């Protein structure tokens, strides 16, 4: 019996076709992947996989920030390997780590009353910030002394990566970070293909 192609897969294949034809597409091509939220273990494994690939790229890039590979390694080491509740202590530790990343690339541009974009030239470090947000729900632009997180946080957070953080990490992997925007181009094609192949394999194994 033939099953219909998932919307997320069809959308990404459309993006590949557009980019191969020299036409533009938008990073919102990733939004249909929100339907994968029912597979928290696979979502976590996927994010860890993207960080591992990015760490290898950072090691081979002489123009990147010198601390990026070791910081990504530290982020992977502290993050859970399987979905589980995150304690308040772990979230405080993750927030301190996120602030350390902020201090390496400070800056935040307000583009609307409820929206803004992080400044910073090293997209890999910004990707690590998004990874911490996905796992721990921490925001580097909120400082430890503002009291906001302590009022907002509960002892545990939801099991599995948060949807917006998942989206941002994937977006940073497949695109260029240029002028505070995600840019898709022909260099994105093999990365998008990898995303499709990874999820095809992961979902087949369920």
N, C-alpha and C positions, 0 to 999 in steps of 0.2 A: 504494500500500500504506500503510495506516494504522499508524503506530508507536505503541506505548503511551506515555502521558505519563510523563516522568521523575518519579521519586519526589520529588525536591527541589521540582519545580514544583507537583506535586499538593499537597504539604504546605504550601507558601506560599499557594496559593489557598485552602486550608482555613483558614489563619490569617486571611486577608482576610475570609472569610465569617463567621468567629466574631467578629471585631472589628466588622464591619458590623452584626451582630446584638446588639452590646453585651455580648458574652461575652468572658471573659478567655482569653488564650493565653500560652504561655511562650516565652522566647527560644530554647529548644531546637528550635523550628521550623526553625532554620537548619541543624541537624545533617545532614540529608540532602544539603546542598550539598557535603559532604565528597566525594561522588562526582565532583565537578568537579576533583579534584586532578590528573587526567590532562591538564589543559589549563593548564600553568603560565604560558604567555604571556598567556592570557585572564585568569587569576586576578590576575596582576600589573597588567594594564591596568584591571581592575575596581577594584582597591584604589586605584590612582592616580586613577581617575574619582571614587570616593567622596571622596577627600581634596580633589580639585579642587572638587567641589560644596560640601563643608564649608567650604573656604576662602572661597568666595563668600558663604556664609551668615554666616560670622564677620565679614566686612567690613561686612555690612548690619545686624549686631546691636550696638546701642549698649550692651547690658548684658553682653556677653562680655568676656573678658580682652583688653586692648588689644594684646597681643603675639601673639595667636593667629594672625591672618592671615599675618604675616611668618614665624612659626615653621613653619606648615604649608608655606608657599612654600619655605622652606629645606629642609624634609624632602623635598619633592618633587624639588627640584633635586639633592640629594645621592643620591637613590635611583636605581637602574638603570631604564632604560626598557624593557629586554628581559631575560628571565631569563638569568643568567650566574653563574659562581662569584664569590663575594664574598671579597676578600682580607682577611687578618688586619688590615692597616692600616685598611681601610674599616670593619671591625667596631669597632676601637678608637675611630675617629672617631664612629661611630654611638652607641657607648656613652657617650661624652662628651656628645653631644647629648641622649641620653635622661636623663642625670643633670641636665642643665640644665633639662629639663622637670620632673623630680622636684623640683628646688629651688623651682620656681614653685608647685608644689602637693604639698608633702611629706605623706607619711602612707600607712600600710598597715595594714589591719585583719585580724587573723588570725581566721578563722571556723571553722577546723578545723586539725588538726595538719598537714595537707598542702595547705591551701587558704587563700587570703586574697583581699582585694579592695583595690584602690587607692582611697585617699581623694582628694578633689578635686571642686570644684563645676563646673569647666569640662570637660564631657565631650568637647569637641573636642580639647583638649590630651591627654586620656587616649586618645582615638582615635589621635592622632599617635604616642603611645608604643606603642600596639598595632601600628601600621604599622611602626615601627622593629623591633619584635619579630618581625613576620612576615617582614621582609626580611633582617634581620641577626642574629636570635636574640640580642638584647640585652635585659637586664632592668634597669630604672632603679633598683630597690631593692638591687642588688648594686653596691657601691662599687668604685672602681678599685683600692683598696689591699687588698681582701680576698683576691686571688689566685685566686678561684674560676674566673672566666672564662678566665684564662690557662691553668689546668690543663685546662679542659674544651674550649676551642676548638681547632680545627684550622685549617689555613691557609684552607681553603675551606669554605663551607657548601653545603647542598643547593641546587640550582638551582630557583628558583620559590618563592613565598611559603610559609611554614610554615602548617600547617593551623590550629593554634590561633590564631595571629595573624590569619589570614584570617577565622576565625569571629568574633573579638573586634571587628575593624574593622567588619565587616558588622553585628554586633549593635549597636554604638554608633551606626551610621548610622540604623538603622530604629527605634530605641527611645529613650526618655528615660532618663537616668541619674538615678535618684531613690533617696535613702537607700541608696546603695551597691548598687543593684539595677537591672537592665534592666527597664523597664516598657513594655509594648506597649499602645497605645490607638488611638483612631480617627485620630490624627495619623500613626500608623505606616502606614496603608493606602496612601497615594500613594507612600511610600518603598518599600514592599514591591512595589508594582506596577512601580516603576521597576527594581528588582532583577530581576524576572521578565522585563521587556521587554529589559533590557540583555543578559541571558544568552540569551534567545531569539535576539536578533540576532547575538550573538557566536558561538553554536554553529551557527547556520545558515550563517555565513560560513566555517566550517572546511572 
